[in-house]
């Protein structure tokens, strides 16, 4: 498809990069421009598992320079070039005995002029390699940062970004930021959540629709309308003090059309497409099954992975080894720099499959206890399983990705609660969805969810039925896997059932000065909203120290006339979840459930701590009971 070449904004320089470039010592006058305007990664660390590091440098005609260095424990193992002479790639080998310090890299041009880049090698924080990633003991709170809370109105508009605030525009920027998230860490922790997953925070300097974060224009810079690299790292540290880890949302599959590469592409094959400048590229066909389909055509496979999402999202060619290295090192850099506890990877399967193997293997080599969750938006469990580490794929494909988003169970939950009861619809859909676990290498490490930034709001999808909403919350809090909750769902945020991103990603009540309703404090929330919020708070705080929920066994019984009962149990505890979707009170079918009860005769309702005799227990119509048995 032909398209006009987009107007490209000036390239902003991050604070970290500016600091690094100020350290340049060059053989030129002060009036001359720096010989190098970018060095990425901007710094690195000693004692990494992988000793090899590739630096990408950008500057006028630097490719012809001869490179040399003299630093104990660091070896120059070669240089690489692309078609564009403004790029030079330097390969370093950093041995285990290399000490942190400043590494002078000397460049000599053909005319014998010289300049030096002072490159920093830093000391890793203690225990960095052994960091523990998020797991089934955690509960994740997903936030769209621009729509959560505006903690610093001064950064709503910045001199070096194009789009300013327009809170009246559902697709515009509203001003939420890192300071807003940090100011409300107590609320998030108090709700029982132990991990925060913000949608991408890195620079998206696009002319419009830049708030969502999925059109990166600088992989190494936090968008200044959110804060800075330093403020992001401070946010992660503050969250950690509250017992909350931070998961970074990363997008290796595509960039924004305003990315600084687009002003001066390294080579003709840096992006997928025959003629980027003339718009000669194709769009993805979204044929996500091509990877595992034994009958898939080469053309469909090529279109899926190489096609662009939209004109404003160029698609990097990850078969180019230098861009592959760049993306791998960028992910590691953020983990190390910001002290992350996990990564969520957007549009995971759209990337080149061989690149994904290399990317996931390298990440897990550096951080063996880490966790990374990939997005594969499909109802097909076999396709989700294809990408999870340990799956025995018939075509021999090997993945090292520990976790995946459990979209099949997401659809099972929504359809099971929304659709009417029949032999093939309703709760039976949710019941049958769990049978897919036979396909997964590690179902306990899947991320389960009722909604996210790309779906309708959970409460609205369930026809604004408070009982069904409670069922969904109870399910997410007690089912196997790692629950993820979308900000605002706890106060019954609404949206159309059809996809409407700007409305789904609504402003959190109380996040802006002057908001009349404040969900952080409860001010002017309706009684229904307060009840929902308290239900979420109660269940997820209870869940925090319940090993039986984190790692216990699961047994469920086929739904009977709208009653679905399942159990989580281990040697110490048994938890029962009874979902009554019918319009009448229901007693437990004790004889039918006898195999799980043993000598247990009583139950404590988690929502109010009231004890009940199992023989007298009644589940209210259109409601759910979560109870500990004894």
WOWO-V884424 format. One record per residue. RES is the residue in one letter. PSI is psi as a letter, one per 30 degrees, with the letter a starting at -180 (NA if undefined). OMEGA is omega in degrees with one decimal (* if undefined). BURIAL is # if it has 24 or more other C-alpha atoms within 12 Angstrom, else .. Layout:
# WOWO-V884424
res:RES psi:PSI omega:OMEGA burial:BURIAL
res:RES psi:PSI omega:OMEGA burial:BURIAL
This chain:
# WOWO-V884424
res:X psi:k omega:179.5 burial:.
res:X psi:k omega:178.3 burial:.
res:X psi:l omega:175.0 burial:.
res:X psi:k omega:175.3 burial:.
res:X psi:k omega:-175.8 burial:.
res:X psi:k omega:171.4 burial:.
res:X psi:k omega:-174.2 burial:.
res:X psi:k omega:-178.1 burial:#
res:X psi:l omega:173.1 burial:#
res:X psi:k omega:-177.5 burial:.
res:X psi:j omega:175.6 burial:#
res:X psi:l omega:179.9 burial:#
res:X psi:k omega:180.0 burial:#
res:X psi:l omega:178.6 burial:#
res:X psi:e omega:179.9 burial:.
res:X psi:e omega:-178.8 burial:#
res:X psi:e omega:178.7 burial:#
res:X psi:e omega:179.3 burial:.
res:X psi:e omega:-179.4 burial:.
res:X psi:e omega:-176.7 burial:#
res:X psi:f omega:175.0 burial:#
res:X psi:f omega:179.5 burial:#
res:X psi:f omega:179.5 burial:#
res:X psi:k omega:173.1 burial:#
res:X psi:j omega:-170.1 burial:.
res:X psi:k omega:175.8 burial:#
res:X psi:h omega:179.0 burial:.
res:X psi:l omega:-177.4 burial:.
res:X psi:l omega:-178.3 burial:.
res:X psi:f omega:-177.6 burial:.
res:X psi:f omega:-178.6 burial:.
res:X psi:l omega:178.0 burial:.
res:X psi:l omega:175.7 burial:.
res:X psi:k omega:-179.6 burial:#
res:X psi:f omega:179.7 burial:#
res:X psi:k omega:179.1 burial:#
res:X psi:f omega:175.9 burial:#
res:X psi:k omega:169.8 burial:#
res:X psi:j omega:-177.7 burial:#
res:X psi:k omega:-0.7 burial:#
res:X psi:k omega:-176.1 burial:#
res:X psi:f omega:171.0 burial:#
res:X psi:l omega:-177.3 burial:#
res:X psi:a omega:-175.4 burial:#
res:X psi:l omega:171.4 burial:#
res:X psi:l omega:174.8 burial:#
res:X psi:h omega:172.8 burial:#
res:X psi:l omega:-179.1 burial:#
res:X psi:e omega:177.6 burial:#
res:X psi:j omega:-176.4 burial:#
res:X psi:f omega:-174.3 burial:#
res:X psi:k omega:-179.8 burial:#
res:X psi:k omega:176.7 burial:#
res:X psi:k omega:177.8 burial:#
res:X psi:k omega:172.2 burial:#
res:X psi:k omega:178.3 burial:#
res:X psi:k omega:177.2 burial:#
res:X psi:k omega:178.0 burial:#
res:X psi:l omega:-176.3 burial:#
res:X psi:j omega:173.3 burial:.
res:X psi:h omega:-179.9 burial:#
res:X psi:f omega:-175.6 burial:#
res:X psi:f omega:-177.6 burial:#
res:X psi:f omega:-175.6 burial:#
res:X psi:k omega:171.3 burial:#
res:X psi:k omega:-174.1 burial:#
res:X psi:k omega:175.2 burial:#
res:X psi:l omega:176.2 burial:#
res:X psi:l omega:177.2 burial:#
res:X psi:j omega:-178.0 burial:.
res:X psi:k omega:-176.4 burial:#
res:X psi:k omega:176.2 burial:.
res:X psi:f omega:179.3 burial:.
res:X psi:k omega:-177.6 burial:#
res:X psi:k omega:170.9 burial:#
res:X psi:j omega:-175.3 burial:#
res:X psi:g omega:174.8 burial:.
res:X psi:l omega:174.2 burial:.
res:X psi:l omega:178.3 burial:#
res:X psi:l omega:-177.4 burial:#
res:X psi:l omega:171.4 burial:#
res:X psi:a omega:-179.9 burial:#
res:X psi:e omega:-178.0 burial:.
res:X psi:j omega:-176.6 burial:#
res:X psi:g omega:175.7 burial:.
res:X psi:g omega:179.5 burial:#
res:X psi:k omega:173.5 burial:#
res:X psi:k omega:179.5 burial:#
res:X psi:k omega:-176.1 burial:#
res:X psi:k omega:179.8 burial:#
res:X psi:k omega:179.1 burial:#
res:X psi:k omega:170.5 burial:#
res:X psi:k omega:-175.7 burial:#
res:X psi:j omega:-175.7 burial:#
res:X psi:l omega:-178.2 burial:#
res:X psi:f omega:-178.5 burial:.
res:X psi:g omega:176.8 burial:.
res:X psi:k omega:-179.6 burial:#
res:X psi:k omega:172.9 burial:.
res:X psi:k omega:-179.9 burial:#
res:X psi:a omega:-178.8 burial:.
res:X psi:k omega:-176.2 burial:#
res:X psi:j omega:179.4 burial:#
res:X psi:j omega:177.2 burial:#
res:X psi:j omega:-172.9 burial:#
res:X psi:k omega:-178.7 burial:#
res:X psi:k omega:177.0 burial:#
res:X psi:k omega:-179.9 burial:#
res:X psi:l omega:-179.7 burial:.
res:X psi:f omega:179.1 burial:.
res:X psi:g omega:177.0 burial:.
res:X psi:g omega:171.9 burial:.
res:X psi:l omega:-175.8 burial:.
res:X psi:l omega:169.9 burial:#
res:X psi:l omega:-176.4 burial:#
res:X psi:k omega:171.4 burial:#
res:X psi:k omega:177.5 burial:#
res:X psi:j omega:-173.6 burial:#
res:X psi:k omega:-174.9 burial:#
res:X psi:k omega:167.3 burial:#
res:X psi:k omega:-173.2 burial:#
res:X psi:l omega:175.7 burial:.
res:X psi:k omega:176.9 burial:.
res:X psi:k omega:174.6 burial:#
res:X psi:l omega:-177.7 burial:.
res:X psi:k omega:176.6 burial:.
res:X psi:g omega:-176.3 burial:.
res:X psi:e omega:-177.4 burial:#
res:X psi:f omega:-176.6 burial:#
res:X psi:g omega:-175.6 burial:.
res:X psi:k omega:-179.7 burial:#
res:X psi:k omega:176.8 burial:#
res:X psi:l omega:177.4 burial:#
res:X psi:k omega:-179.4 burial:#
res:X psi:a omega:-172.9 burial:#
res:X psi:f omega:173.5 burial:#
res:X psi:f omega:-176.4 burial:#
res:X psi:l omega:168.7 burial:#
res:X psi:k omega:-171.1 burial:#
res:X psi:k omega:175.0 burial:#
res:X psi:j omega:-179.1 burial:#
res:X psi:k omega:-177.0 burial:#
res:X psi:k omega:164.1 burial:#
res:X psi:j omega:-166.9 burial:#
res:X psi:e omega:-177.6 burial:#
res:X psi:f omega:-173.4 burial:#
res:X psi:g omega:-174.7 burial:#
res:X psi:e omega:-179.4 burial:#
res:X psi:k omega:179.9 burial:#
res:X psi:j omega:-177.9 burial:#
res:X psi:f omega:-177.6 burial:#
res:X psi:i omega:-179.4 burial:#
res:X psi:f omega:-178.2 burial:#
res:X psi:f omega:-178.9 burial:.
res:X psi:g omega:179.2 burial:#
res:X psi:e omega:176.6 burial:#
res:X psi:k omega:178.6 burial:#
res:X psi:l omega:-175.4 burial:.
res:X psi:f omega:-174.0 burial:.
res:X psi:g omega:173.9 burial:.
res:X psi:l omega:-171.0 burial:#
res:X psi:e omega:-171.6 burial:#
res:X psi:k omega:176.6 burial:#
res:X psi:a omega:-174.1 burial:#
res:X psi:k omega:173.3 burial:#
res:X psi:i omega:-172.9 burial:.
res:X psi:f omega:178.1 burial:.
res:X psi:f omega:-179.1 burial:.
res:X psi:j omega:-179.6 burial:.
res:X psi:f omega:179.8 burial:#
res:X psi:g omega:-178.4 burial:#
res:X psi:a omega:177.1 burial:#
res:X psi:k omega:-176.5 burial:#
res:X psi:f omega:172.3 burial:#
res:X psi:f omega:174.8 burial:#
res:X psi:l omega:-173.6 burial:#
res:X psi:a omega:180.0 burial:#
res:X psi:e omega:179.1 burial:#
res:X psi:e omega:177.7 burial:#
res:X psi:e omega:176.6 burial:#
res:X psi:e omega:-177.5 burial:#
res:X psi:e omega:-178.7 burial:#
res:X psi:f omega:-175.3 burial:#
res:X psi:g omega:175.9 burial:#
res:X psi:e omega:179.2 burial:#
res:X psi:e omega:177.3 burial:.
res:X psi:e omega:-177.6 burial:#
res:X psi:e omega:177.8 burial:#
res:X psi:e omega:-179.8 burial:#
res:X psi:f omega:176.3 burial:#
res:X psi:f omega:177.3 burial:#
res:X psi:g omega:-178.4 burial:#
res:X psi:k omega:-174.7 burial:#
res:X psi:f omega:175.9 burial:#
res:X psi:k omega:172.7 burial:#
res:X psi:k omega:172.9 burial:#
res:X psi:j omega:173.0 burial:#
res:X psi:k omega:167.6 burial:#
res:X psi:l omega:-168.2 burial:#
res:X psi:k omega:-178.6 burial:#
res:X psi:f omega:-176.5 burial:#
res:X psi:l omega:-172.0 burial:#
res:X psi:k omega:173.1 burial:#
res:X psi:i omega:-175.2 burial:#
res:X psi:i omega:178.0 burial:#
res:X psi:l omega:-177.6 burial:#
res:X psi:f omega:179.2 burial:#
res:X psi:l omega:177.5 burial:#
res:X psi:h omega:-175.3 burial:#
res:X psi:f omega:-170.4 burial:#
res:X psi:f omega:-171.9 burial:#
res:X psi:f omega:172.8 burial:#
res:X psi:g omega:-173.3 burial:#
res:X psi:g omega:176.5 burial:#
res:X psi:i omega:-173.1 burial:#
res:X psi:k omega:173.1 burial:#
res:X psi:f omega:174.1 burial:#
res:X psi:j omega:-176.2 burial:#
res:X psi:f omega:-175.6 burial:#
res:X psi:g omega:-176.0 burial:#
res:X psi:k omega:169.4 burial:#
res:X psi:k omega:179.6 burial:#
res:X psi:k omega:-175.5 burial:#
res:X psi:f omega:175.9 burial:#
res:X psi:f omega:171.6 burial:#
res:X psi:f omega:-176.3 burial:#
res:X psi:b omega:-178.2 burial:#
res:X psi:l omega:174.2 burial:#
res:X psi:e omega:-178.0 burial:#
res:X psi:e omega:-179.5 burial:#
res:X psi:e omega:174.7 burial:#
res:X psi:e omega:178.4 burial:#
res:X psi:e omega:177.6 burial:#
res:X psi:e omega:176.6 burial:#
res:X psi:e omega:178.6 burial:#
res:X psi:e omega:179.2 burial:#
res:X psi:e omega:179.3 burial:.
res:X psi:e omega:177.6 burial:#
res:X psi:e omega:-179.9 burial:#
res:X psi:e omega:177.7 burial:#
res:X psi:f omega:178.0 burial:.
res:X psi:g omega:-178.2 burial:#
res:X psi:g omega:-176.8 burial:#
res:X psi:k omega:172.8 burial:#
res:X psi:l omega:179.5 burial:#
res:X psi:k omega:178.7 burial:#
res:X psi:k omega:-179.3 burial:#
res:X psi:k omega:177.9 burial:#
res:X psi:k omega:-176.8 burial:#
res:X psi:k omega:-174.9 burial:#
res:X psi:i omega:177.1 burial:#
res:X psi:f omega:-172.7 burial:#
res:X psi:e omega:-176.6 burial:#
res:X psi:l omega:178.5 burial:#
res:X psi:a omega:173.5 burial:#
res:X psi:l omega:-179.9 burial:#
res:X psi:f omega:175.9 burial:#
res:X psi:g omega:178.5 burial:#
res:X psi:k omega:-175.4 burial:#
res:X psi:f omega:175.1 burial:#
res:X psi:e omega:-172.4 burial:#
res:X psi:f omega:175.7 burial:#
res:X psi:f omega:-171.9 burial:#
res:X psi:i omega:-173.8 burial:#
res:X psi:k omega:179.8 burial:#
res:X psi:e omega:-176.4 burial:#
res:X psi:l omega:-179.8 burial:#
res:X psi:f omega:179.4 burial:.
res:X psi:g omega:179.1 burial:#
res:X psi:e omega:176.7 burial:#
res:X psi:l omega:174.8 burial:#
res:X psi:k omega:-176.6 burial:#
res:X psi:k omega:-173.8 burial:#
res:X psi:e omega:-177.3 burial:.
res:X psi:i omega:-172.6 burial:.
res:X psi:e omega:-176.1 burial:#
res:X psi:f omega:-179.8 burial:#
res:X psi:g omega:177.3 burial:.
res:X psi:g omega:-179.1 burial:#
res:X psi:i omega:176.4 burial:.
res:X psi:l omega:-177.7 burial:#
res:X psi:l omega:178.0 burial:#
res:X psi:k omega:177.2 burial:#
res:X psi:k omega:177.2 burial:#
res:X psi:f omega:-179.8 burial:.
res:X psi:g omega:-179.6 burial:#
res:X psi:i omega:-168.5 burial:#
res:X psi:f omega:-179.0 burial:#
res:X psi:f omega:-173.0 burial:#
res:X psi:f omega:-176.4 burial:#
res:X psi:e omega:-176.9 burial:#
res:X psi:f omega:-176.8 burial:#
res:X psi:j omega:-178.7 burial:.
res:X psi:f omega:-177.1 burial:.
res:X psi:g omega:-175.0 burial:.
res:X psi:k omega:177.6 burial:.
res:X psi:l omega:176.5 burial:.
res:X psi:e omega:-177.7 burial:.
res:X psi:e omega:179.4 burial:.
res:X psi:e omega:178.4 burial:.
res:X psi:e omega:-179.3 burial:#
res:X psi:e omega:179.5 burial:#
res:X psi:e omega:-177.8 burial:#
res:X psi:e omega:-173.9 burial:#
res:X psi:e omega:-174.8 burial:#
res:X psi:f omega:-177.8 burial:#
res:X psi:l omega:178.2 burial:#
res:X psi:l omega:173.7 burial:#
res:X psi:e omega:178.8 burial:#
res:X psi:l omega:-177.2 burial:.
res:X psi:e omega:-175.8 burial:#
res:X psi:g omega:-179.2 burial:#
res:X psi:i omega:176.8 burial:#
res:X psi:l omega:-172.5 burial:#
res:X psi:j omega:-180.0 burial:#
res:X psi:k omega:177.4 burial:#
res:X psi:j omega:-175.3 burial:#
res:X psi:f omega:171.6 burial:#
res:X psi:f omega:172.2 burial:#
res:X psi:j omega:-172.5 burial:.
res:X psi:f omega:-178.6 burial:#
res:X psi:e omega:176.5 burial:#
res:X psi:e omega:175.5 burial:#
res:X psi:e omega:176.6 burial:#
res:X psi:e omega:-178.8 burial:#
res:X psi:e omega:-176.5 burial:#
res:X psi:e omega:177.8 burial:#
res:X psi:e omega:-178.0 burial:#
res:X psi:e omega:178.9 burial:#
res:X psi:e omega:178.8 burial:#
res:X psi:e omega:179.2 burial:#
res:X psi:e omega:-178.4 burial:#
res:X psi:e omega:-178.4 burial:#
res:X psi:e omega:176.9 burial:#
res:X psi:e omega:-175.7 burial:#
res:X psi:e omega:-176.3 burial:#
res:X psi:e omega:-172.3 burial:#
res:X psi:f omega:179.6 burial:#
res:X psi:h omega:-176.6 burial:#
res:X psi:l omega:173.5 burial:#
res:X psi:g omega:177.5 burial:#
res:X psi:l omega:176.5 burial:#
res:X psi:k omega:167.6 burial:#
res:X psi:k omega:-176.4 burial:#
res:X psi:j omega:179.4 burial:#
res:X psi:k omega:174.5 burial:#
res:X psi:h omega:-169.4 burial:#
res:X psi:e omega:-170.6 burial:#
res:X psi:f omega:-178.8 burial:#
res:X psi:f omega:177.6 burial:#
res:X psi:l omega:176.5 burial:#
res:X psi:k omega:-172.6 burial:#
res:X psi:e omega:178.9 burial:#
res:X psi:e omega:175.1 burial:#
res:X psi:e omega:-178.9 burial:#
res:X psi:e omega:175.4 burial:#
res:X psi:e omega:-178.7 burial:#
res:X psi:e omega:-179.2 burial:#
res:X psi:e omega:-176.6 burial:#
res:X psi:e omega:179.0 burial:#
res:X psi:e omega:-178.8 burial:#
res:X psi:e omega:179.4 burial:#
res:X psi:e omega:-177.0 burial:#
res:X psi:f omega:173.4 burial:#
res:X psi:e omega:179.5 burial:.
res:X psi:e omega:-173.7 burial:#
res:X psi:i omega:-173.1 burial:#
res:X psi:f omega:-178.4 burial:#
res:X psi:g omega:-175.7 burial:.
res:X psi:l omega:173.4 burial:#
res:X psi:k omega:179.1 burial:#
res:X psi:k omega:179.5 burial:#
res:X psi:k omega:-179.5 burial:#
res:X psi:k omega:176.3 burial:#
res:X psi:j omega:168.8 burial:#
res:X psi:j omega:-171.0 burial:#
res:X psi:j omega:-176.9 burial:#
res:X psi:l omega:172.7 burial:#
res:X psi:f omega:-172.8 burial:.
res:X psi:j omega:-179.0 burial:#
res:X psi:e omega:-179.4 burial:#
res:X psi:e omega:-179.9 burial:#
res:X psi:e omega:174.2 burial:#
res:X psi:e omega:179.8 burial:#
res:X psi:e omega:-178.2 burial:#
res:X psi:e omega:-173.4 burial:#
res:X psi:f omega:-177.8 burial:#
res:X psi:k omega:-179.5 burial:#
res:X psi:k omega:177.5 burial:#
res:X psi:f omega:-180.0 burial:.
res:X psi:k omega:-179.4 burial:#
res:X psi:i omega:-177.3 burial:.
res:X psi:k omega:-175.4 burial:#
res:X psi:f omega:179.2 burial:.
res:X psi:g omega:176.9 burial:.
res:X psi:g omega:-178.1 burial:.
res:X psi:k omega:-178.3 burial:.
res:X psi:k omega:174.8 burial:#
res:X psi:l omega:176.4 burial:#
res:X psi:g omega:-177.6 burial:#
res:X psi:k omega:-173.6 burial:#
res:X psi:e omega:-169.2 burial:#
res:X psi:l omega:174.4 burial:#
res:X psi:l omega:171.5 burial:#
res:X psi:k omega:-176.0 burial:#
res:X psi:i omega:178.3 burial:#
res:X psi:e omega:177.7 burial:#
res:X psi:e omega:178.4 burial:#
res:X psi:e omega:174.6 burial:#
res:X psi:e omega:178.8 burial:#
res:X psi:e omega:177.5 burial:#
res:X psi:e omega:179.6 burial:#
res:X psi:e omega:-177.5 burial:#
res:X psi:e omega:-179.7 burial:#
res:X psi:e omega:-177.7 burial:#
res:X psi:e omega:-179.6 burial:#
res:X psi:e omega:-175.8 burial:#
res:X psi:e omega:-172.7 burial:#
res:X psi:l omega:178.5 burial:#
res:X psi:l omega:-179.9 burial:.
res:X psi:k omega:172.9 burial:#
res:X psi:a omega:-179.6 burial:.
res:X psi:f omega:-175.8 burial:.
res:X psi:f omega:179.8 burial:.
res:X psi:l omega:179.7 burial:#
res:X psi:b omega:-173.5 burial:#
res:X psi:f omega:178.3 burial:#
res:X psi:f omega:177.3 burial:#
res:X psi:e omega:178.5 burial:#
res:X psi:e omega:178.3 burial:#
res:X psi:e omega:-177.1 burial:#
res:X psi:f omega:-179.4 burial:#
res:X psi:e omega:-179.4 burial:#
res:X psi:f omega:178.0 burial:#
res:X psi:f omega:177.0 burial:.
res:X psi:f omega:-178.1 burial:#
res:X psi:f omega:177.6 burial:#
res:X psi:f omega:-177.9 burial:.
res:X psi:f omega:-171.5 burial:#
res:X psi:k omega:173.9 burial:#
res:X psi:e omega:-175.1 burial:#
res:X psi:i omega:-177.3 burial:#
res:X psi:f omega:179.7 burial:#
res:X psi:f omega:-178.7 burial:#
res:X psi:g omega:173.6 burial:#
res:X psi:k omega:177.0 burial:#
res:X psi:k omega:-178.2 burial:#
res:X psi:l omega:-173.9 burial:#
res:X psi:l omega:175.9 burial:#
res:X psi:f omega:178.6 burial:#
res:X psi:l omega:175.3 burial:#
res:X psi:a omega:-174.4 burial:#
res:X psi:f omega:-178.8 burial:#
res:X psi:g omega:-177.5 burial:#
res:X psi:l omega:172.2 burial:#
res:X psi:l omega:177.6 burial:#
res:X psi:k omega:-174.8 burial:#
res:X psi:e omega:-177.7 burial:#
res:X psi:e omega:179.5 burial:#
res:X psi:e omega:179.5 burial:#
res:X psi:e omega:179.3 burial:#
res:X psi:g omega:173.4 burial:#
res:X psi:h omega:179.2 burial:.
res:X psi:h omega:178.0 burial:#
res:X psi:j omega:-176.0 burial:.
res:X psi:e omega:178.7 burial:#
res:X psi:e omega:178.5 burial:#
res:X psi:e omega:176.6 burial:#
res:X psi:e omega:178.0 burial:#
res:X psi:e omega:176.8 burial:#
res:X psi:e omega:-179.3 burial:#
res:X psi:e omega:179.7 burial:#
res:X psi:e omega:179.4 burial:#
res:X psi:e omega:179.3 burial:#
res:X psi:e omega:-179.1 burial:#
res:X psi:e omega:-177.5 burial:#
res:X psi:f omega:-172.8 burial:#
res:X psi:f omega:-176.9 burial:#
res:X psi:l omega:176.0 burial:#
res:X psi:l omega:179.7 burial:#
res:X psi:a omega:-175.9 burial:#
res:X psi:j omega:-176.5 burial:#
res:X psi:k omega:174.5 burial:#
res:X psi:k omega:-176.1 burial:#
res:X psi:k omega:-178.3 burial:#
res:X psi:k omega:-176.9 burial:#
res:X psi:k omega:177.9 burial:#
res:X psi:f omega:177.2 burial:#
res:X psi:f omega:-179.4 burial:#
res:X psi:f omega:177.3 burial:#
res:X psi:g omega:172.0 burial:#
res:X psi:h omega:175.1 burial:#
res:X psi:k omega:-173.7 burial:#
res:X psi:l omega:175.9 burial:#
res:X psi:l omega:168.8 burial:#
res:X psi:l omega:176.3 burial:.
res:X psi:e omega:175.7 burial:.
res:X psi:l omega:-174.3 burial:.
res:X psi:k omega:177.1 burial:.
res:X psi:i omega:-167.2 burial:.
res:X psi:e omega:-175.6 burial:#
res:X psi:e omega:179.1 burial:#
res:X psi:e omega:177.4 burial:#
res:X psi:e omega:-178.3 burial:#
res:X psi:h omega:-173.9 burial:#
res:X psi:l omega:177.5 burial:#
res:X psi:k omega:177.1 burial:#
res:X psi:k omega:-175.7 burial:#
res:X psi:k omega:-178.9 burial:#
res:X psi:f omega:-178.6 burial:#
res:X psi:f omega:-177.7 burial:#
res:X psi:k omega:176.8 burial:#
res:X psi:k omega:179.8 burial:.
res:X psi:f omega:176.0 burial:.
res:X psi:k omega:-178.4 burial:.
res:X psi:f omega:178.0 burial:.
res:X psi:k omega:-176.2 burial:.
res:X psi:j omega:-178.9 burial:#
res:X psi:f omega:177.4 burial:#
res:X psi:e omega:-178.9 burial:#
res:X psi:f omega:-176.0 burial:.
res:X psi:f omega:-176.8 burial:.
res:X psi:k omega:175.6 burial:.
res:X psi:g omega:168.1 burial:.
res:X psi:k omega:176.7 burial:#
res:X psi:l omega:178.4 burial:.
res:X psi:e omega:179.3 burial:.
res:X psi:e omega:178.6 burial:.
res:X psi:e omega:179.8 burial:#
res:X psi:e omega:179.6 burial:#
res:X psi:e omega:178.9 burial:.
res:X psi:e omega:-179.4 burial:#
res:X psi:e omega:-179.9 burial:#
res:X psi:e omega:178.3 burial:#
res:X psi:e omega:177.0 burial:#
res:X psi:e omega:-179.1 burial:#
res:X psi:e omega:-178.1 burial:#
res:X psi:e omega:-175.9 burial:#
res:X psi:e omega:-175.6 burial:#
res:X psi:f omega:171.4 burial:#
res:X psi:e omega:175.2 burial:#
res:X psi:e omega:-176.1 burial:#
res:X psi:f omega:-170.2 burial:#
res:X psi:e omega:-173.9 burial:#
res:X psi:g omega:-179.4 burial:.
res:X psi:j omega:179.4 burial:#
res:X psi:f omega:-179.8 burial:#
res:X psi:f omega:176.2 burial:#
res:X psi:e omega:-177.9 burial:#
res:X psi:e omega:-171.3 burial:#
res:X psi:g omega:-179.5 burial:#
res:X psi:l omega:177.6 burial:#
res:X psi:l omega:-178.8 burial:#
res:X psi:k omega:173.3 burial:#
res:X psi:k omega:178.6 burial:#
res:X psi:l omega:-177.6 burial:#
res:X psi:k omega:-177.5 burial:#
res:X psi:k omega:-178.8 burial:#
res:X psi:k omega:177.3 burial:#
res:X psi:j omega:176.5 burial:#
res:X psi:h omega:175.4 burial:#
res:X psi:g omega:176.3 burial:#
res:X psi:k omega:-179.0 burial:#
res:X psi:k omega:-176.9 burial:#
res:X psi:k omega:173.4 burial:#
res:X psi:l omega:-173.1 burial:#
res:X psi:k omega:165.9 burial:#
res:X psi:k omega:-173.3 burial:#
res:X psi:l omega:170.6 burial:#
res:X psi:a omega:-176.1 burial:.
res:X psi:f omega:-176.8 burial:.
res:X psi:e omega:-168.9 burial:.
res:X psi:l omega:172.2 burial:#
res:X psi:k omega:177.5 burial:#
res:X psi:k omega:178.6 burial:#
res:X psi:k omega:172.8 burial:#
res:X psi:k omega:-179.3 burial:#
res:X psi:j omega:-179.8 burial:#
res:X psi:j omega:178.6 burial:#
res:X psi:j omega:-177.8 burial:#
res:X psi:f omega:-178.3 burial:#
res:X psi:l omega:-177.6 burial:#
res:X psi:g omega:178.5 burial:.
res:X psi:l omega:176.1 burial:.
res:X psi:k omega:-177.7 burial:.
res:X psi:k omega:170.5 burial:#
res:X psi:l omega:177.3 burial:#
res:X psi:k omega:174.3 burial:#
res:X psi:i omega:-169.5 burial:#
res:X psi:e omega:-178.6 burial:.
res:X psi:e omega:-179.2 burial:.
res:X psi:e omega:-176.3 burial:.
res:X psi:g omega:-169.2 burial:#
res:X psi:e omega:-174.5 burial:.
res:X psi:f omega:-177.9 burial:.
res:X psi:f omega:-172.7 burial:#
res:X psi:e omega:-174.9 burial:#
res:X psi:b omega:179.7 burial:.
res:X psi:g omega:-179.9 burial:.
res:X psi:k omega:-176.6 burial:.
res:X psi:f omega:-175.7 burial:.
res:X psi:l omega:179.8 burial:.
res:X psi:k omega:174.3 burial:#
res:X psi:j omega:178.3 burial:#
res:X psi:j omega:-176.2 burial:#
res:X psi:e omega:-174.2 burial:#
res:X psi:f omega:-178.5 burial:#
res:X psi:g omega:178.8 burial:.
res:X psi:g omega:178.0 burial:.
res:X psi:k omega:177.2 burial:.
res:X psi:l omega:178.7 burial:.
res:X psi:l omega:168.8 burial:.
res:X psi:k omega:-179.8 burial:.
res:X psi:e omega:-177.0 burial:#
res:X psi:f omega:-178.8 burial:.
res:X psi:g omega:-174.4 burial:.
res:X psi:k omega:178.7 burial:#
res:X psi:k omega:177.9 burial:#
res:X psi:k omega:-177.5 burial:#
res:X psi:l omega:178.2 burial:.
res:X psi:k omega:-179.3 burial:.
res:X psi:h omega:-178.7 burial:#
res:X psi:l omega:-178.0 burial:#
res:X psi:k omega:176.0 burial:#
res:X psi:k omega:169.6 burial:#
res:X psi:k omega:-173.0 burial:#
res:X psi:k omega:171.2 burial:#
res:X psi:k omega:-176.9 burial:#
res:X psi:k omega:176.9 burial:#
res:X psi:NA omega:* burial:.
